[in-house]
Amino acid sequence: MTIFKLDKVHSGVTFQVKHMMVSKTKGEFKDFDVDVNGDINNLEGLKVNIIVDAASIDTNNEDRDGHLRSADFFDVESYPNIKIESASIKKVSDEEYEMTAEVTIKDVTKTEVFTVEYNGTSKNPMDGSTVAGFDVEGKINREAYGLTWNAALETGGVLVGKDVKLIANFEFVIE
């Protein structure tokens, strides 16, 4: 059994969503934790649990962040965490895996599929530890989780797209 310790300094959880039908707004969640159990030599057997503090959302605009924290979107007072729990991991190629996971936002749980790229391991020259890196990507429909607020545009379309692209990178110290 491998011990995985998340290196938050070298990890991140980001997202992007269409804005006004013509561009993308990007943001990140600053506070999250990832618990991985299993053997680094058997990635298909790993169990992964990710907990994201919804209130830690940061889009570089305090007014927008406040709106995203409100009941119109994440309702962080009632639903403080976003949870992602792996159900299965399947090898697609040498570095690419497909993770099927249960995603819970606002007490709504849906099955989603994420692409996971395993970047291998390396020795940290600063302290001699071994690190492993993973990149994760996926897309969810925010409306399926009750994040349905929107505004119609006079030119047609809506202010906020329904599809949210999730991009995360995780580095672990492994023992």
C-alpha positions in Angstrom: 0.0 0.0 0.0 1.3 3.4 -1.0 0.9 6.4 1.2 -0.2 9.5 -0.8 0.3 12.9 0.8 -1.2 15.8 -1.2 1.3 18.6 -1.9 -1.2 21.5 -2.1 1.5 24.0 -3.1 1.9 22.1 -6.4 -1.7 21.2 -6.9 -4.8 23.1 -8.1 -8.5 22.8 -8.9 -9.7 25.1 -11.7 -12.7 25.5 -13.9 -14.0 27.5 -16.9 -17.4 28.3 -18.2 -18.8 30.3 -21.1 -19.6 33.9 -20.5 -22.1 35.8 -22.6 -21.8 33.1 -25.3 -18.5 34.5 -26.6 -15.7 34.0 -24.0 -14.8 31.9 -21.0 -14.6 32.9 -17.4 -12.0 31.0 -15.4 -11.7 30.4 -11.7 -10.3 28.1 -9.0 -11.1 26.6 -5.7 -8.3 27.5 -3.3 -9.2 25.0 -0.5 -9.5 21.3 -1.3 -8.2 17.9 -0.1 -7.5 14.7 -2.0 -7.4 11.3 -0.2 -5.9 8.5 -2.3 -5.8 4.9 -1.2 -4.1 2.0 -3.0 -0.8 1.1 -4.7 1.0 3.5 -7.1 1.8 0.4 -9.2 -1.9 -0.4 -9.7 -3.6 2.8 -10.6 -6.8 1.0 -11.6 -7.2 -0.1 -8.0 -6.9 3.4 -6.5 -9.7 4.8 -4.5 -9.9 8.6 -4.7 -11.9 11.1 -2.6 -11.8 14.8 -3.3 -13.4 17.4 -1.1 -13.6 21.0 -2.3 -14.6 23.9 0.0 -17.2 25.6 -2.2 -16.7 28.9 -0.4 -13.0 29.0 -1.5 -14.1 29.8 -5.1 -12.0 32.6 -6.6 -12.7 34.1 -10.0 -10.6 37.2 -9.5 -13.8 39.3 -9.0 -15.2 39.6 -5.4 -18.7 40.5 -6.5 -19.0 37.5 -8.8 -17.4 35.2 -6.1 -20.0 36.4 -3.6 -22.8 35.7 -6.1 -21.3 32.2 -6.8 -21.3 31.5 -3.0 -25.0 32.6 -2.7 -28.1 30.5 -3.0 -28.3 31.4 -6.7 -25.3 29.0 -7.2 -23.4 27.0 -4.6 -25.3 28.1 -1.5 -22.2 27.5 0.6 -24.1 28.2 3.9 -26.2 25.1 3.3 -23.8 23.0 1.1 -20.2 23.8 2.1 -18.5 21.0 0.2 -18.3 19.6 -3.3 -17.4 15.9 -3.2 -16.0 13.6 -5.9 -15.6 9.9 -5.1 -14.1 7.5 -7.6 -16.2 4.5 -8.5 -13.8 2.9 -11.0 -10.5 3.7 -12.8 -9.8 2.2 -16.2 -6.6 2.3 -18.1 -6.9 3.8 -21.6 -3.2 4.0 -22.6 0.2 4.0 -20.8 -0.4 7.5 -19.3 -4.2 8.0 -19.7 -7.0 6.6 -17.5 -10.7 7.1 -17.3 -12.1 7.7 -13.8 -15.8 7.2 -13.3 -16.9 9.1 -10.1 -19.8 10.1 -8.1 -19.9 13.9 -7.9 -22.0 15.6 -5.3 -22.9 19.3 -5.4 -25.7 20.8 -3.3 -26.7 17.3 -2.2 -27.3 16.2 -5.8 -25.1 13.2 -6.8 -24.5 12.3 -10.4 -22.1 9.9 -12.1 -19.4 11.7 -14.2 -16.4 10.5 -16.2 -13.0 12.2 -16.0 -9.8 11.8 -18.0 -6.8 11.3 -15.8 -3.3 11.6 -17.1 -0.6 10.0 -15.0 2.6 12.0 -15.2 4.8 9.4 -13.5 7.1 9.8 -10.5 10.2 11.8 -9.8 12.7 12.4 -7.0 12.5 15.8 -5.4 16.1 17.2 -5.4 15.3 19.4 -2.3 14.5 16.7 0.1 14.9 13.3 -1.7 11.2 12.4 -1.5 9.4 10.7 -4.4 6.5 12.6 -6.0 3.8 11.5 -8.4 1.7 13.8 -10.6 -1.8 13.5 -12.1 -3.8 15.8 -14.3 -7.6 15.5 -14.3 -10.1 16.9 -16.8 -13.8 16.6 -17.2 -17.0 18.5 -18.0 -20.2 18.7 -16.0 -23.6 20.3 -16.6 -24.0 22.7 -13.7 -27.8 22.8 -14.2 -28.0 19.0 -13.3 -26.7 20.0 -9.8 -29.3 22.7 -9.3 -26.9 25.6 -10.3 -29.5 27.0 -12.7 -29.3 30.8 -12.2 -28.9 32.6 -15.5 -29.9 35.7 -17.4 -31.0 36.0 -21.0 -29.0 38.3 -23.3 -30.8 40.7 -25.6 -28.6 39.4 -28.5 -29.8 35.9 -27.8 -28.4 33.2 -25.6 -27.6 33.4 -21.9 -25.0 35.0 -19.6 -23.6 31.8 -18.2 -23.0 28.5 -20.1 -24.4 25.3 -18.6 -21.2 23.2 -19.3 -18.4 23.7 -16.8 -14.9 22.3 -17.7 -13.0 21.1 -14.7 -9.2 21.0 -14.7 -7.2 19.8 -11.8 -3.6 18.9 -11.2 -2.4 17.0 -8.2 1.1 16.3 -6.9 1.6 13.8 -4.1 4.6 12.8 -2.0 4.5 9.1 -2.0 5.9 6.6 0.5 
